């Protein structure tokens, strides 16, 4: 009797490894970010699944395993600890990948096992938008560039790690990029370039000039000042020149991927390519201004030899001065006068160097403090820097504030 009953029962169909509440949630979120690797938060780890895991595991040098190993449709997976995520995010971004960071957005205790904890993407890391500004070399800028085509070309560049936003225009070229603009792009060494989706010729020209730099095409609506998610000083809603349109694209891009970073873009600075001497890519390479000819590092370069700055802010300013040699005689004399003023006053120079030592990377500290992953240590370092400012003010009061400001 029992044998007949057993024979009459239908065997349960094995459940697919993808047909679980967790994987259904992952796939729903992943569908909204198809071009990004999804860091899916599970406890103390960010997990990656399916194709994301297969792409990320070899780049991060971590083990690729599977979920539900005993099932025929086992899901490829890998993971990294949350506390070590920043270095892995930087590795993926440097390799040209986007990463969508998916966090728990409700208290797990409130759910108490009744259902899956709700998760959502809180930021997207791209080659030009980092996850941890302080993980970058303090001596270099991080350039995210946007280009807008037209009778001339609008160029805007944002260092999202500091909030520095500047823009300019250049005459258009036929069959490629104009020389000044192409050299400016090489000088900026962008990590990512944003392009207008309606100009395939410009995209092709950029691809030829900088083939190794990741590019993203944006819709025409992103190149609109009026609808920009933020209007920093220098970018008015009525501003319609091409430089402003390129700057608007940067703000749209940041607002879509890392809205918390918009507060760092306090103002838009305009500059002219003709304000600085053109030092072309070949000349920079031969003179080894920033990278040596042996291994491409900073060792034994001109900037490495002359950089005696006390802070990352000073190091980046010195690098910019070297990359953009002045042409205006008045500005050159002002910088020379300020240098001579300090060179002739040993005690003042020594006091200034001592006062600068406790100053951390204030620009990037502010950027990091605004991020979702900010920790108390970031605020402690920010406080230490702010506490050092009164002594700096006292040192300048003993010197010539107006002269030094002119530098």
N, C-alpha and C positions, 0 to 999 in steps of 0.2 A: 504494500500500500504506500509506504513511504517512498519507495522507488518511483512509483508512478507520479506521485505528487512532485517529486524533485524534477522529473523529466518534463513536467508540464510547465514549470516556471521559466520565464524568459530571463536570460542573463542580462545584468545591468550593463549598459554601454559605458565604457571607460570615459571619464570626463576629460575633455581637452585641457592641456596645460595652460592654454590661453583663456579658458572659460572659468576664471575665478574672479571674485570681486576685485582683488588687487590688480590683476592683469587687465581687467576691463577698464579700471580707472586709469592705469598707465596708458593703455591704447587710446583712450578718449583724450587725454592730455597731449599725448604724442601727436595725435592727428592735427592739433592746433599749431604744432611746431615741427612740421615735417623736415625742415632743413637744419634742425639743431639736434645735437646729442642731448638726451634728457637725463639730467641728474635727479633721480627719483628718491626722495628722502624716506628711509626706513630705519627708524631708531637712530643709531650712531653712524650710519653709513648712507652714502649716496649710491644707489644701485642703478646699473644700466642693463637694458635687456635687448634681445634680438639683434638687429643690425647695428644698433648703437654700441652694444657690447663688443661685437666683432671688430668694429672700427677702433674703439677706444683702447681695448686691452693691449694690443701690441704697442701703441703709441705711449701708453702709460707704464708699460713693462709690468703689468699685473696679470694674474691668472684669469683665463677665460674658462668658466665652468658652465653648468646648466642648472636650471630649476626643474624639479621633478624628474630626476635622472632616469627613473624607471619607465617613463612614458616615451612612446615613439616620437611624439612631437615636443620633446623636452626643449625648454626655452634657453638659448644662450644668455649668459649673464656674467657680470663682473661688478666690482664695487670698490669704493675708496672710503676711508674713514672721514667723517665730517671735519675733524680737527686738522686733517692734512689736505683738504679739498683745494685750497687756494693754489698750491703748487701744481696740482694736476689740471686745474682750470687754465692756468697760464700755459702749461705745455700744450693743451688742446688748442687754445687760442693762437699760440705762436705757430701751430701747424696749419692754421687757416680755418679751424672749425668754430662753429657757434655752439654754445652750451646753454640750455634752458635749465635753470635751477628751480626744482619743484620741491616746495616745503609743505609741511603740515600747517594748515591755516585755521585749525581749531584745536581746542584742548582735548587730548586723548582721554583724559579722565571724565570729561563731560559725556563722551560717547559710551564709555564703560562697556565695550565689547558688543554693543547692540548693532553696530554697523561699522563700516570702514571709515577711518578718519578722513575728513575732506582734505584734499591737497590741491595746490595750484602753483603756477610758475610765478615767482616773485621778482626774477630778473633774468635777463639773457646776456651772457658774456659772449662777445665777438672779438675778432682780432684787434679791433680798435677800441673796445670797451672792456676794460679789465675788471676782475672781481676784487682784487686787493691792490690798491694803488701803491702801498708800501712794499709790495713784493718786487717792484720794478727797480732797476738801477737808478739811484738818485741823481746821477749825472746826466741822464738823457730824458728827452721829452717823448711822449707817446702821441703820435699824430693820427687823427682820424680826419680824412679829407673828403670834401664834397665839391663836385664840379657842376656848374650849370652852363649849358651851351647858349650861344646867341651871337650877335654881331661881334661881341668880345666874349671871353670866357670868365665866368665868375668862379673864384676859388675861395673856400672857407676851410679853416683848419681848427680843430678842437683837440686839446689835450684834456681828455675827460678825467685824468688822474689829478688835475689841478684846477680845471675849469677855465683855463686860458682859451679864449675864442677870438680869432682874428680872421680878416677877410680882405681880398684884393681882387683886381681884375687884370686880364691880360688880353692883348689883341689875338684874335683867332688866326689860326694857320690853315693852309690848304693841304689836305692829304696827310695831316699829322698834327702834332701839338706844336705851338709856337715855341721857339727856343727858350725864351725867358720862363715860360710856364713849365716846360719840361725840366729845365734845370732847377726850378723851384721845387718841383715834386721830388727830384733826386735829393735836394738839400733837406727837405722835410723827412724823407725816408718814411712814408706813411705805413702804418700797419694795416690800413684798410681804406679803400676808396669807394665813395658813394657816387653813383652816376644817374643821370636822368634817363629813364627807361625809353624815351622817345628818340634817342640819338645813338643808334648803333655805330655810326662812324666814329664818334668820340670814344665810345667804349673800345672799339678796335684799336684806335690810336693809343689809348692808355695801356691796353694789353700789350702792345708792341713795345712801349717805352718802359713799362714796369711789369714784366710778365709774371713775376713771383709774388706780386702783391694781391691779396684777395680783393675782389670787387663785388659790390652789391648794386643792383639797379632798383631805383625807387620810383613810385608813381609820380606823375606831374603834381598831384595834390600836395605832396610833401615839400615842394619848392614854392611854398606860399607863406609869406610873412604874416599876413593877417590871422591865419589859423595856427600859427606856431604855438606850442604849448607854453612858451615863455618868451617874454620880450625884454631881454637884458638892455641896459643902457647902451645907446648907439644903434639899436634895431627898433625902429618905429613901425607901427602897423602900416603907415603910408609909404614906407621905404620899398621901392620896387627895382632898384638897380641889381645887376646880376650878382654882385658880391653878397648882397643881403639875401637874395633868393637861395644862394648856396648855403649861407649860414642858417637859414630857416630849415633847410633839409637836415642839417646836423641836429638841430633842436627837435625836429620831429622824430628822428632816428633814436636819439637819447630818450625822449619821452616815451617811445614805444617799448624800448628794451630796459631802460634803467631810469624810470621817472624820478627817483629820489636824487639822482645826480644833477637834475636841472637847476637846483638851487645854487650850484657852484658856478654857473655861468653868469657872473654878475654884470659883465659888459662885453660889448663887441668892439674890438680895436681894428681900425682900418689902417692898412699900410700899402705902400706902393713898391712894386718890384724894382723900380728905378732908384729907390732910396739907398740901396746897398750895392756894393760892388758884386758883379757876377763872377763867382768862382765856380767854374764848371766842374762836372763830376770827375773828368780826367785829371784836372789840376788838383782837386782835393785828394784824389787817390795818390798821385805822384808825390805830393807834399806830405802825405800821411798825416793829415790834420786830425782825423778822428779814428781812423782804423789803419793798422799797419798792413804791409803787403804780404806778410808771412802767413798769419792766421786770422786776419781781419779783426783782431781785438784792439783794445785801447792801449795796450802796452807799447811803450816806446814811440808814442805818437806825440805831436806837438801839444795837444790838449792835455795829455798825461804829464808832460814835462812842466807846463806852466800852471797847472791847476793846484793852487795852494789854498783854495777856499775852505772855509770852516763848516759850511752847511750845504746840504743838497740844493737849496734855493740858489745859493751863490754859484754852485757848480753848473747848474743849468743856465744861469744868466751868463756866465763866462763862455759856455759853449755856444750860446746864441750870438754873443758878440763876435766870436771867431767865425761863425758861419755866415754872419751878415756884416762884413766890414763896412764901416760908415763911409759915405761920400761927401757929406755936408761938412765944410770946414769948421763952422761954428760948433757943431756937435762934437767933432773930433777934438777941438781945443778944450771944450768943457770937460771931456773925459780925461784928457791929458792933465788939465789943471787939478782935477780931483785926485788923480793918481799921484801927482807930484806933491800935493798937500799932505797926503798920508805918508809918502816916502820920506818926507823931511821931518816927520814927527814920530819918532820911535815910540815914545811913551803912549801917545794917543793910539797909535796903531796896535801896540801890545794890549792896551785896555780893551780895544774893540775886538781883537781876536779872542781874548779871554771871555768877554761878554757873549760872544757868539757860540761858544762851545756847547752850552746846554740847549741851544736852539735846535729842535728837531725839524723834520720836513713839514713845516706848517701847512703848506698848500695841500699835500697829500693826506696829512692827518685830518684836515677838515673834510676832505672828500671821503675818507674812510669812516669818519664818525657819522656821516649821513647814511651809510649803507645799512641794510637789514642785518648784516652779520657783525656789526660793530660790537666790541667787547669793552669792559671797563678799562682794560689796559690802554686802549686807544685814547680814552678821555684823560687818563693819568698823564700820558705823554703830551697831550694837548695842554693840560694844565701846567706842566713843567715848562713848556715853551712860552706860554703866556706870562708865567712868573718871571721869566728872564727878560721880558721886554722893558721894564722900568730901568734896569741897569743899562741896556742899550740906549735908551733915551737919554740917560745921564751922560753917557760917553759922547753922544752926538752934541749934547748941549755944551760940552767942553771944547768941541771943535767948531766947525763951520757948517751948520746944517744946510744952508743954501748952496754952498759949493758942492757938498757931497750929493745933495738931491739932484743936481744938474748932471751927475754922471749916469 
